[in-house]
Amino acid sequence: MQANFYYNLLGQGMSIEDVAKEFNQTVGKIREALHAHHLYQMACRLDLPTEEADVVRNPRSFNLTTLERIFQTPVGRDFFGVSLREDGVVEGSIDPSEFKKGFARAVADVAAGKADSRLLNSPDDIQKYLAGFSASERPNLSRKGSFDSTTFLKAGLSKPMPSAPKATKKPAVPTVPPGLIPRTFECKLAVARIQDLFTELKRLSPGRFPNACALALRCFLELSIYSFLNSKGEITQMRAEAQAAISAKNAKRPPDKQIPPLSADWMPSLDQTLSWISDPTRNVIAQPHITKALKKVMKDEQELFALNLYAHNPAYHPTEPRLRESWKKLEDLFKVILS
């Protein structure tokens, strides 16, 4: 779900304002999505009958929008004794067991199709629907308490923990970026097509779109290396050497067997640019360890480099772990050619 995607971005250090700007959304829309995410997580923790539980735990089957409608209205929030915080969290001011009574009924109704957008079309409709809850399903607002969507029905989170000696701080686990390229990575090449691919690879999920990521990465690599070599005058030298090789061969051929000269729009292939940039005798890259490592990458990533942008190589089956490993191998090279 998109709401879960936004929530994960916040977990990687982005603010709601950052996410809104990144995806050209209003801050309000991002908050609504986060409230939906938290409501869904709370719904998934309920102990419901098997049939309703199966629907709830399948985000494609459960109509979360209908559940959201109830909590987007003051009458709904007042009935359940909750508020929607600015950070996207759902916060309760009553005993969580009281909230659970009414919340379980609403979630089960949505899962069973007894509550839908036609029934809950307006605040008046929502008030009428909630008035139909029995006394055992209606939250008792006089029983005060506190909880929020991060602690609701999570065992032990509301209980005080016994004091204990401070444990050694564990090293932070690196967060996985939403796209293939990490958000902190920079591209300084002033080429519109390369910048577009760079932006897309920061957003495109390799888990959801592995084939698109593989094609985009291959294209991004080819254009980036070409631009880097061209800026150093290496493409002109490549053309000169390629034309000289043709002339040398033609010197040994009869007139009717001559190889035609290179066309005006000739461009080297990815294999040619990789071989050129990894040749230590040409000293294109000043860092010898990158040149040396590139030789191994060329061998390891042959299937990726062989992808044709017009017809996918059927022997190559990209996966998220495989693509992230490919990026890891190429990262040092990109740091040089994109700077």
ABEGO torsion letter per residue (X at the ends): XAAAAAAAAAAAGBBAAAAAAAAGBBAAAAAAAAAAAAAAAAAAABBBBAAAAAAAABAAABBAAAAAAAAABAAAAAAAGBBBBAAGBBBBABBAAAAAAAAAAAAAAAAAGABBAAABABAAAAAAAAAABBAAABBBAABBBBBBAAABGBBGAABBBBBBBBBBBBBBBBBBBABABBAABBBABBBAAAAAAAAAAAABBAAABAAAAAAAAAAAAAAAAAAAAAAAGAAAAAAAAAAAAAAAAAAABBAAABBBBBBAABBBBAAAAAAAAABAAAGABABAAAAAAAAAAAAAAAAAAABBAABBBAABBBBAAAAAAAAAAAAAAAAAAAX
